[in-house]
Amino acid sequence: MIYTFFIKESEQLDRELSITPQVIRLIKNNSFKGNVGELKNRIKYLVAKAYARQQDTSVIHITIHDLPTELLSYPADPLMEQEDQMVISINKTTVVTDLLIQKDQQKLVLTAYQELLFLFQKMRKAKNETEKYEKQMNQVVDTLFDQLIFKTNSAMQKEWLSFITQSVSDILKEIEISSSIQFNGNSIYAISYHLFQRRMVKWQIKEWTKKQLLNAFTHYIKKSYSVTYQYSQQLIEKITKKLDIEMNELDTILLTLYLKNLKITTTEQATPKAVIIAHGYSTASSIANVVNRLLNKNLFDSFDMPIDVTPQIIGQELRKYIEKNDVSNGLILLVDMGSLEEIHRLLKINLPFPIVLINNVSTRLALTIGEKLSTMELESLIKEAVNVNNTEYTMIYPDNAKPKVIITTCQTGIGTAKQLSKLLKASLPDKLNITILSYDYETLKENKEKIEVFSTYQVMAIIGTENPGISSTPYFSLDELVLGNNLSRLQKIFEQDLTKSEQIRMENQFIKNFSLEQVIHSVTILDTDKIIKKVEEFLTTLEVLEQKRIANQQKITLYVHLSCLIERLIRNMPIEVINECQEQKRKRHKEQFERIAQAFSVIEDCYSVKLPLAEQIYIYNILYGKWDQTNELSNF
């Protein structure tokens, strides 16, 4: 009845009404002598009073200040009463049933907030049950977003929903470009539908103990999922500015848990952040804008500083920048003049990543750095840029331990290595804060520790399809991970940084993400089941032709290698170049090459492709010298 009267007033004024939950609560909690008639008159008075002071606005905001004094009663106000937390938006097209449905959907948001706090409180009290409660939190978040997507009537306030969706799309695109990441496509709609309902919810904690609980919850999420938390902070900051929606700490927690479950992927590998700092009204921003447009990438951020700015102020601004951005791969500062050592002193403390300071910034210098920012090692890049542009630089490594990194590698280039990186990111806990870099196998094998990554980072492990033979760094083969071997050795590397339950959780993630099906699915867009079947036929045929059994380790490597190979052949992008040494090898082992080609015919017939000689050599290299000589055909 209350909503019906407000809708009629909206029709008469031809204005949208925004009614605070306190107004609805106080009207509900009062009894009216004249029953329906008095209620209708009270609402008319209320709307008229609000309209009188807001005649020039398109939306009339009705608050408790518009109520007559006799309606200002004071019922009990619990910590978070769902009925009293939602702003009601009404216009002349509003239907009461839709309003009630929307209100129920807004309650879903509040219920999720309550459940998350409750689960975190239980997790703090329980011992060794972190994984259990984290799973329940993830389920709460997933359920909320699913319900909001499927239950929200997109025809209701269509313009608002369209505006929010487009705004979220723009915001996510900004973050993707600046952070070199890629969000799941469905995330735009999930976050938009959440914000559509969230904008009408007024949520706050009034009890001090609950505020302390929320602070502890925020600290836990920030520590456990530091990188994802940064993305959530950026997202909420931009949402607040662009959509004028009031957000809070629990929104950051909710979005962090949601984004974490999306398995955000990186679009570029290990790219340092680069910032141009220059004195003047728009010197730095002009250089950054020109270079970013020339390279068609948002590589440089900028700070325009007044002429009389002090190094302390620059340091404060940079610290704010570091807090909001992922600079774990390094930070390059291009400045126009002076105070390099002062900035160095202000920033060096407690920063676990390398910093480069270069003076005499220019468009040419920034362009030189930007062109190779994502393709060269940091120190090599800086040396080359400085030599070309005749300037000076200082490179500072952190006082504490170097940033940790895991290297992935593959014999046929870094394509498969990059896909392995994605699986590793999904398997390693965020709290380890480990960078994953992909390297060409031949580069690692030839240069070993001379590669600059070994001086810039603490290389924890190398994971790949072939051991490059770097004795100082533990190597884990892909087949070991797929077969579940040596996971305890991998865990041991991180035992100082993870609790026992976290180690067990990490092991479970590796078992899940590095199953043969999952690995093949990650390295190719082709049908996984079909590829496994055809590669199995190839291996069986080859074993019969050779009269020898292929070891399990080589089989796993071949499953992955041939999955990538088949896709390359279908795309008409095979490896075709061979050197003289490889040609000699082919001549010496002509019969084995013929048997490889013969066995591969089952794949050629299925996918209508041809196996080039260069690709045969890679298959031969995986197999050569690694037959289990004790298992003859008769022992099958």
C-alpha positions in Angstrom: 0.0 0.0 0.0 2.8 2.4 0.9 4.6 1.8 -2.4 1.3 2.2 -4.3 0.8 5.7 -2.9 4.4 6.7 -3.7 3.9 5.5 -7.3 0.8 7.7 -7.7 2.7 10.7 -6.4 5.5 10.0 -8.9 2.9 9.9 -11.7 1.4 13.2 -10.7 4.8 15.0 -10.4 6.3 13.1 -13.4 9.5 12.7 -11.3 11.4 9.8 -10.0 11.4 9.4 -6.2 14.3 8.1 -4.2 13.1 7.1 -0.7 15.5 6.2 2.1 14.9 3.0 4.1 14.5 5.0 7.3 11.5 6.8 5.8 9.8 3.5 4.9 10.7 2.0 8.3 9.2 5.0 10.3 6.0 5.0 8.2 5.5 1.2 8.7 6.1 1.5 12.5 3.4 4.2 13.0 -0.4 3.6 13.2 -2.8 5.9 11.4 -6.2 6.8 13.0 -7.8 7.3 9.6 -6.2 4.1 8.3 -5.7 4.2 4.5 -6.9 7.7 4.0 -4.5 9.2 6.6 -1.6 7.1 5.3 -2.3 8.5 1.8 -2.4 12.1 3.1 0.8 11.7 5.0 2.6 10.4 1.9 1.2 13.3 -0.1 2.5 15.8 2.5 5.8 14.0 2.6 6.3 14.1 -1.2 5.1 17.7 -1.5 7.5 18.9 1.2 10.5 17.1 -0.5 9.4 18.5 -3.9 9.2 22.0 -2.6 12.9 22.1 -2.0 13.9 20.0 -5.1 11.8 21.5 -7.9 14.7 21.8 -10.3 15.9 18.2 -9.9 14.9 15.1 -12.0 15.0 12.8 -8.9 13.3 13.9 -5.7 15.2 12.5 -2.7 12.9 11.8 0.3 14.6 11.5 3.7 13.5 11.5 7.4 14.0 15.3 7.3 10.8 15.5 5.2 8.7 13.6 7.7 6.3 15.4 10.1 7.6 15.3 13.7 4.8 13.0 14.9 6.2 10.2 12.7 9.7 10.4 14.2 9.5 7.4 16.5 12.6 5.4 17.5 12.2 1.6 17.2 15.0 -0.7 18.0 17.9 -0.5 15.5 19.8 -3.8 15.2 23.2 -4.1 13.7 22.0 -4.8 10.2 18.3 -5.2 9.6 17.6 -6.2 6.1 14.3 -4.3 5.8 16.1 -1.1 6.8 19.0 -1.1 4.4 17.6 -0.5 0.9 16.9 2.8 -0.9 13.6 2.6 -2.8 13.6 4.0 -6.4 10.1 4.8 -7.8 8.9 6.3 -11.0 5.6 6.5 -12.9 6.3 3.2 -14.7 7.1 1.3 -11.5 5.0 -1.8 -10.8 4.6 -2.8 -7.1 5.3 -6.5 -7.8 8.6 -5.6 -9.6 9.5 -3.4 -6.7 9.0 -6.2 -4.3 11.1 -8.6 -6.5 13.8 -6.0 -6.7 13.7 -5.6 -3.0 14.2 -9.4 -2.6 17.2 -9.3 -4.9 18.7 -6.5 -2.9 18.3 -8.6 0.2 20.4 -11.2 -1.5 23.3 -8.7 -1.3 22.8 -8.1 2.4 22.5 -11.7 3.2 25.7 -12.4 1.4 27.5 -9.7 3.4 26.2 -11.3 6.6 27.2 -14.8 5.6 30.7 -13.7 4.7 31.3 -12.0 8.0 29.8 -15.0 9.9 32.0 -17.5 8.0 35.2 -15.4 8.6 34.3 -15.2 12.3 34.0 -19.0 12.5 37.2 -19.5 10.5 39.2 -17.3 13.0 37.9 -19.5 15.9 38.5 -22.9 14.1 41.9 -24.4 13.8 43.2 -25.9 10.6 39.9 -25.4 8.8 40.8 -22.5 6.7 40.3 -24.3 3.4 36.8 -25.4 4.5 35.6 -21.9 5.3 37.3 -20.4 2.2 35.3 -22.8 0.1 32.1 -21.8 1.8 32.9 -18.1 1.3 33.6 -18.8 -2.4 30.2 -20.6 -2.6 28.4 -17.6 -1.1 30.0 -15.2 -3.6 29.3 -17.5 -6.6 25.7 -18.1 -5.5 25.1 -14.4 -5.1 26.4 -13.5 -8.5 24.5 -16.4 -10.2 21.2 -15.4 -8.5 21.6 -11.7 -9.4 22.3 -12.6 -13.1 19.4 -15.0 -13.4 16.8 -13.3 -11.2 17.3 -9.6 -12.2 14.6 -8.4 -14.6 16.7 -6.6 -17.3 13.6 -4.8 -18.6 13.2 -3.1 -15.2 15.1 0.3 -15.3 16.7 -0.8 -18.5 18.5 2.5 -19.0 20.2 2.3 -15.6 21.3 -1.3 -16.2 22.6 -0.5 -19.6 24.5 2.5 -18.3 26.1 0.5 -15.5 27.0 -2.4 -17.8 28.7 0.0 -20.3 30.5 1.7 -17.4 31.8 -1.5 -15.9 33.0 -2.7 -19.4 34.9 0.6 -19.7 36.4 0.3 -16.2 37.5 -3.3 -16.7 39.1 -2.4 -20.0 41.1 0.3 -18.4 42.4 -2.1 -15.7 43.1 -4.7 -18.3 45.2 -2.3 -20.3 47.1 -0.8 -17.4 47.7 -4.1 -15.6 48.2 -6.4 -18.7 45.5 -8.8 -17.6 42.3 -10.2 -19.0 39.0 -10.7 -17.2 36.5 -13.4 -17.9 33.9 -12.0 -20.4 31.0 -12.9 -18.1 32.5 -10.8 -15.3 31.1 -7.6 -16.9 27.5 -8.8 -16.6 28.0 -10.3 -13.2 29.6 -7.2 -11.7 27.0 -5.0 -13.4 24.0 -6.9 -12.1 25.5 -6.8 -8.6 26.1 -3.0 -8.8 22.5 -2.5 -10.2 21.2 -4.0 -7.0 24.0 -2.8 -4.7 23.4 0.9 -5.6 20.1 0.8 -3.7 21.5 -0.8 -0.6 22.7 1.3 2.4 25.0 -0.9 4.4 27.0 -0.1 7.5 28.3 -1.7 10.7 27.4 0.1 13.9 28.9 -2.2 16.5 32.5 -1.7 17.4 33.2 -5.5 17.6 31.8 -6.0 14.1 34.0 -3.2 12.8 37.0 -4.9 14.3 35.9 -8.2 12.6 35.6 -6.4 9.3 39.0 -4.8 9.7 40.5 -8.3 10.4 38.7 -9.8 7.4 40.0 -7.0 5.2 43.6 -7.6 6.4 43.2 -11.4 5.8 42.0 -11.0 2.2 44.6 -8.3 1.4 47.4 -10.6 2.7 46.0 -13.8 1.1 45.2 -12.4 -2.3 47.3 -9.3 -2.6 47.3 -9.0 -6.4 43.6 -9.6 -6.8 42.9 -7.3 -3.9 44.7 -4.5 -5.8 42.5 -5.1 -8.9 39.4 -4.9 -6.7 40.6 -1.7 -5.1 41.1 -0.2 -8.5 37.7 -1.4 -9.7 35.9 0.0 -6.6 37.7 3.3 -6.8 36.7 3.8 -10.4 33.1 2.6 -9.8 32.7 5.1 -7.0 33.9 8.0 -9.2 32.0 6.9 -12.4 28.8 5.6 -11.0 28.5 7.5 -7.7 27.8 4.3 -5.8 29.0 4.3 -2.2 31.1 1.2 -1.6 32.8 -0.1 1.5 35.4 -2.6 2.7 33.1 -5.6 2.4 32.5 -4.7 -1.3 36.3 -5.0 -1.8 36.3 -8.4 -0.1 33.4 -9.6 -2.1 34.9 -8.5 -5.5 38.3 -9.9 -4.5 36.8 -13.4 -3.8 34.8 -13.2 -7.1 37.8 -12.1 -9.2 40.0 -14.7 -7.6 37.6 -17.4 -8.7 37.7 -16.1 -12.3 41.3 -17.1 -12.7 42.4 -13.8 -14.2 45.0 -14.3 -16.9 47.9 -12.1 -17.9 48.1 -10.9 -21.4 51.8 -10.1 -21.2 54.6 -11.5 -19.2 56.6 -9.8 -16.4 56.2 -6.3 -17.7 57.6 -3.6 -15.3 55.6 -0.5 -14.5 56.9 2.7 -16.0 56.2 6.2 -14.7 57.2 9.6 -16.2 57.8 12.3 -13.6 58.4 15.9 -14.9 58.0 19.4 -13.7 55.4 21.6 -15.3 51.7 21.8 -16.0 51.6 18.8 -18.5 55.1 17.8 -19.5 55.0 14.3 -18.1 51.4 13.5 -19.2 52.2 14.9 -22.7 55.2 12.6 -23.2 53.3 9.6 -21.7 50.3 10.3 -24.0 52.3 10.6 -27.1 54.3 7.4 -26.5 51.3 5.4 -25.4 49.5 6.4 -28.6 52.5 5.7 -30.9 52.9 2.2 -29.4 49.1 1.6 -29.1 49.6 0.4 -25.5 49.0 2.1 -22.2 52.6 1.5 -21.0 53.4 4.8 -19.2 51.8 6.5 -16.3 52.7 10.1 -15.5 53.0 12.6 -12.7 53.0 16.3 -13.5 54.8 18.2 -10.7 55.0 21.9 -9.7 58.4 23.5 -10.2 58.9 23.9 -6.4 57.9 20.3 -5.5 60.1 18.6 -2.9 61.4 15.0 -3.2 59.3 14.1 -0.1 56.1 15.0 -2.0 57.3 13.0 -5.0 58.0 10.1 -2.7 54.5 10.3 -1.2 52.9 10.2 -4.6 54.9 7.3 -5.7 54.1 5.3 -2.6 50.4 5.9 -3.3 51.0 4.6 -6.8 52.8 1.5 -5.6 50.0 0.7 -3.2 47.4 0.7 -6.0 49.4 -1.0 -8.8 51.2 -4.3 -9.3 54.9 -3.4 -9.4 56.2 -6.8 -8.5 58.0 -7.0 -11.9 59.9 -3.8 -11.3 59.4 0.0 -11.5 61.0 2.3 -14.0 61.0 6.0 -13.1 61.8 8.5 -15.9 62.5 12.0 -14.4 63.4 15.3 -15.9 66.0 16.6 -13.4 67.6 16.3 -10.0 67.0 14.5 -6.7 67.5 11.0 -8.0 69.3 9.9 -4.8 66.7 11.5 -2.6 63.9 9.6 -4.3 65.9 6.5 -4.1 66.3 6.9 -0.4 62.5 7.5 0.1 61.5 4.4 -1.9 64.1 1.8 -1.2 62.9 0.8 2.2 60.8 -2.4 2.3 60.2 -2.7 -1.4 60.8 -6.2 -2.7 61.3 -5.3 -6.4 63.9 -3.6 -8.5 63.7 0.2 -9.2 65.3 2.0 -12.1 65.7 5.8 -12.0 66.6 7.5 -15.3 67.1 11.3 -15.7 66.7 13.6 -18.7 63.4 12.1 -19.7 62.3 12.7 -23.3 59.8 11.3 -25.8 62.6 9.5 -27.6 63.9 7.9 -24.3 60.4 6.8 -23.4 59.7 5.4 -26.9 63.0 3.4 -26.8 62.0 1.9 -23.4 58.4 1.3 -24.4 59.2 -0.5 -27.6 61.0 -3.3 -25.8 59.4 -3.1 -22.3 57.7 -6.5 -22.5 60.4 -8.3 -24.6 63.7 -7.6 -22.8 65.2 -8.2 -19.4 65.0 -5.1 -17.3 68.7 -4.3 -16.9 69.5 -5.1 -20.6 66.6 -2.8 -21.6 67.8 0.1 -19.5 71.4 -0.2 -20.6 70.4 -0.2 -24.3 68.0 2.8 -23.8 70.6 4.8 -21.9 73.3 4.2 -24.5 71.0 5.3 -27.3 69.8 8.4 -25.5 73.0 9.5 -23.8 71.5 9.8 -20.3 72.2 8.3 -16.8 70.5 5.8 -14.7 70.6 4.2 -11.2 69.3 0.7 -10.7 68.4 -0.3 -7.1 67.8 -3.8 -6.0 65.9 -4.3 -2.7 67.8 -4.7 0.5 65.8 -7.8 1.4 65.5 -11.0 -0.6 65.0 -10.6 -4.3 61.5 -11.2 -5.7 60.8 -14.9 -6.3 60.2 -16.3 -9.7 59.4 -19.6 -11.4 60.6 -20.1 -15.0 58.6 -22.2 -17.5 60.2 -23.4 -20.7 59.5 -25.5 -23.7 61.7 -27.0 -26.5 59.5 -25.6 -29.3 59.4 -22.0 -28.1 57.5 -20.2 -25.4 54.0 -20.8 -26.6 53.5 -23.9 -24.4 55.6 -22.3 -21.7 53.1 -19.4 -21.4 50.2 -21.8 -21.1 52.1 -23.6 -18.3 52.4 -20.3 -16.6 48.7 -19.9 -16.5 48.2 -23.3 -14.9 50.9 -22.4 -12.4 49.2 -19.1 -11.5 46.0 -21.0 -10.9 47.8 -23.6 -8.7 50.1 -21.4 -6.5 48.6 -19.5 -3.5 48.4 -15.8 -4.1 50.2 -15.1 -0.8 53.5 -16.5 -2.3 53.5 -13.5 -4.6 55.6 -15.4 -7.2 56.3 -14.1 -10.6 56.2 -16.6 -13.4 58.3 -16.0 -16.5 58.4 -18.0 -19.8 61.8 -18.6 -21.5 62.9 -20.3 -24.7 64.6 -23.7 -23.9 67.7 -23.1 -26.1 68.3 -19.7 -24.5 68.2 -21.2 -21.0 70.4 -24.2 -22.0 73.1 -22.1 -23.7 73.2 -19.1 -21.2 72.2 -20.7 -18.0 72.8 -18.4 -14.9 74.2 -15.7 -17.2 70.6 -14.7 -18.1 69.7 -11.6 -16.1 66.7 -13.1 -14.5 69.1 -14.9 -12.2 70.6 -11.6 -11.0 67.3 -9.8 -10.8 65.1 -12.5 -9.2 65.4 -15.4 -6.8 64.7 -18.3 -9.2 62.8 -20.9 -7.2 62.3 -23.5 -9.9 62.2 -24.3 -13.6 59.3 -26.2 -15.0 59.1 -27.4 -18.6 59.2 -30.2 -21.1 63.0 -30.6 -21.1 65.7 -29.9 -18.4 68.0 -27.0 -19.5 70.6 -28.3 -17.1 70.9 -25.4 -14.6 72.4 -27.1 -11.6 71.7 -24.2 -9.2 67.9 -24.3 -9.7 65.6 -27.3 -9.1 63.9 -28.6 -12.3 60.5 -30.2 -12.5 59.4 -31.8 -15.7 55.8 -31.4 -16.9 55.3 -35.2 -16.9 56.2 -35.2 -13.2 53.4 -32.8 -12.4 50.9 -34.6 -14.6 51.8 -37.9 -13.0 51.8 -36.4 -9.5 55.4 -37.2 -8.9 57.7 -35.0 -6.9 54.9 -32.7 -5.6 56.4 -33.1 -2.1 59.7 -31.8 -3.4 57.9 -28.8 -5.0 56.1 -28.2 -1.7 59.4 -28.2 0.2 60.5 -25.1 -1.7 57.7 -23.1 -0.2 57.4 -24.8 3.2 58.7 -21.7 5.0 56.0 -19.5 3.5 52.9 -21.8 3.8 51.1 -23.5 6.6 50.6 -27.2 6.5 47.0 -26.8 5.4 48.0 -24.3 2.7 50.6 -26.8 1.4 47.9 -29.5 1.2 45.6 -27.1 -0.6 48.4 -26.2 -3.1 49.0 -29.9 -3.7 45.3 -30.4 -4.4 45.3 -27.5 -6.8 48.3 -29.0 -8.7 46.6 -32.4 -9.0 43.5 -30.7 -10.3 45.1 -28.2 -12.7 47.8 -30.5 -14.0 45.7 -33.5 -15.0 46.5 -34.6 -18.5 43.1 -33.4 -19.8 43.4 -30.0 -18.1 47.0 -29.5 -19.5 46.0 -30.3 -23.0 42.8 -28.2 -22.7 45.0 -25.2 -21.7 47.5 -25.5 -24.6 45.1 -26.0 -27.5 41.6 -24.9 -28.5 41.0 -28.2 -30.2 38.7 -31.0 -28.8 40.7 -32.5 -25.9 39.1 -35.9 -25.9 39.7 -36.3 -29.7 43.3 -35.2 -29.4 44.0 -37.7 -26.5 42.5 -40.5 -28.6 44.5 -39.7 -31.7 47.8 -39.2 -29.8 47.2 -42.5 -28.0 46.8 -44.2 -31.4 50.0 -42.6 -32.6 51.9 -43.9 -29.5 50.5 -47.4 -29.8 51.4 -47.6 -33.5 54.9 -46.3 -32.8 55.5 -48.8 -30.0 54.4 -51.6 -32.3 56.7 -50.4 -35.1 59.7 -50.0 -32.8 59.0 -53.1 -30.8 59.7 -51.1 -27.7 57.6 -49.5 -25.0 57.7 -45.7 -24.6 58.3 -44.6 -21.0 55.4 -42.9 -19.3 57.4 -39.6 -18.9 57.9 -39.4 -22.6 54.3 -40.2 -23.3 53.1 -37.3 -21.2 55.5 -35.0 -22.9 54.4 -36.2 -26.3 50.7 -35.8 -25.4 51.3 -32.1 -24.7 53.8 -31.5 -27.5 51.6 -33.2 -30.2 48.5 -31.3 -29.0 50.3 -28.0 -29.7 51.8 -29.5 -32.9 48.4 -30.5 -34.3 47.0 -27.0 -33.7 50.1 -25.4 -35.4 49.6 -27.6 -38.4 45.9 -26.8 -38.7 46.8 -23.1 -38.4 49.5 -23.6 -41.1 52.1 -22.4 -38.7 54.6 -25.4 -38.4 58.2 -25.2 -37.5 60.0 -25.7 -40.8 63.6 -24.5 -40.3 66.3 -27.1 -39.6 70.0 -26.7 -39.2 72.8 -28.8 -40.6 73.2 -30.8 -37.3 69.6 -31.7 -37.3 69.8 -32.8 -41.0 72.7 -35.0 -40.2 70.8 -36.6 -37.3 67.9 -37.3 -39.7 70.2 -39.1 -42.1 71.9 -41.2 -39.4 68.5 -42.3 -38.0 66.5 -42.5 -41.2 64.6 -45.6 -40.2 63.4 -44.2 -36.9 62.3 -41.0 -38.7 60.3 -43.1 -41.2 58.6 -45.0 -38.4 57.7 -41.6 -36.7 56.2 -40.4 -40.0 54.3 -43.7 -40.5 52.8 -43.6 -36.9 51.9 -40.0 -37.3 49.7 -40.8 -40.4 46.8 -41.6 -38.1 46.8 -38.0 -37.0 47.4 -36.7 -40.5 44.4 -38.6 -41.8 42.2 -37.3 -39.0 43.1 -33.6 -39.2 44.1 -33.4 -42.9 47.6 -32.2 -42.1 51.2 -33.1 -43.1 54.1 -33.5 -40.7 57.1 -31.4 -41.8 60.6 -32.7 -41.3 61.5 -30.1 -38.7 58.6 -31.2 -36.6 59.7 -34.8 -36.9 63.0 -33.8 -35.4 61.4 -32.4 -32.3 59.4 -35.7 -31.8 62.6 -37.6 -32.3 64.4 -35.5 -29.7 61.7 -36.3 -27.1 62.0 -40.0 -27.8 65.7 -40.5 -28.6 67.7 -42.4 -26.1 64.7 -42.6 -23.7 63.2 -46.0 -24.6 62.6 -48.4 -21.8 65.0 -51.1 -23.1 63.6 -53.7 -20.7 60.1 -53.6 -22.0 59.9 -55.4 -25.3 56.7 -55.8 -27.2 56.2 -59.3 -25.8 56.0 -57.8 -22.3 53.0 -55.5 -23.2 
